[in-house]
Amino acid sequence: AQTVTQSQPEMSVQEAETVTLSCTYDTSESNYYLFWYKQPPSRQMILVIRQEAYKQQNATENRFSVNFQKAAKSFSLKISDSQLGDTAMYFCAFMKHGNNQGGKLIFGQGTELSVKP
Amino acid sequence: EAGVTQSPTHLIKTRGQQVTLRCSPISGHTSVYWYQQALGLGLQFLLWYDEGEERNRGNFPPRFSGRQFPNYSSELNVNALELEDSALYLCASRAVLNQPQHFGDGTRLSIL
């Protein structure tokens, strides 16, 4: 069975600075997807970034980038130029490739990020 | 494009009652997922519906059930409510396998 671990329950960062959220996972699969979702107090889960395991290049979306280390089963999220609106709970999630599990997401426990002015 | 919509936003029930939660996926999305976000337990996969059929379910008792309609909207039914069913229930949809899921705002269920 797959597991996802986020070892940082809470983090804080000053506005405009950079912060990195950690995520590790365990799987025997070779083909899978990894995601970071954010959940602000409004509670809607918003997709931040997506990484395909077969791609060596790290995904980037504007101020958000990942450091994907497949051998180490590590998938960290870096937020550059942090903004007050980045304050949210961040979840790392794993999804197997293919039909077998139908795209079921397995989530980590979450990291609550506070951006301070 | 309208996102995933869920109703109601908040429900208060008592133990033993039954509840129905509703979800409308993004237009063109045929798969609907339900997740439970309970305090201290994180986000857990509940059910997956695709093309009107239940395709997979998580480790939840049979009193959690649902269905998907021909227009791909979905209902989640919970019978014989227990205190530990208090949670945020999130619905998500996707168009094509291996594409990201898009979530609704959730239904907050409180059991007294």
Chai-1 contact restraints between the chains, C-beta under 6 A:
chainA,res_idxA,chainB,res_idxB,connection_type,confidence,min_distance_angstrom,max_distance_angstrom,comment,restraint_id
A,R43,B,G106,contact,1.0,0.0,6.0,A-B,restraint_1
A,Q44,B,D105,contact,1.0,0.0,6.0,A-B,restraint_2
A,M45,B,F103,contact,1.0,0.0,6.0,A-B,restraint_3
A,L47,B,P100,contact,1.0,0.0,6.0,A-B,restraint_4
A,R50,B,P100,contact,1.0,0.0,6.0,A-B,restraint_5
A,G102,B,W48,contact,1.0,0.0,6.0,A-B,restraint_6
A,G102,B,R55,contact,1.0,0.0,6.0,A-B,restraint_7
A,G102,B,N56,contact,1.0,0.0,6.0,A-B,restraint_8
A,G103,B,L97,contact,1.0,0.0,6.0,A-B,restraint_9
A,K104,B,F45,contact,1.0,0.0,6.0,A-B,restraint_10
A,F107,B,G42,contact,1.0,0.0,6.0,A-B,restraint_11
A,F107,B,L43,contact,1.0,0.0,6.0,A-B,restraint_12
A,Q109,B,G42,contact,1.0,0.0,6.0,A-B,restraint_13
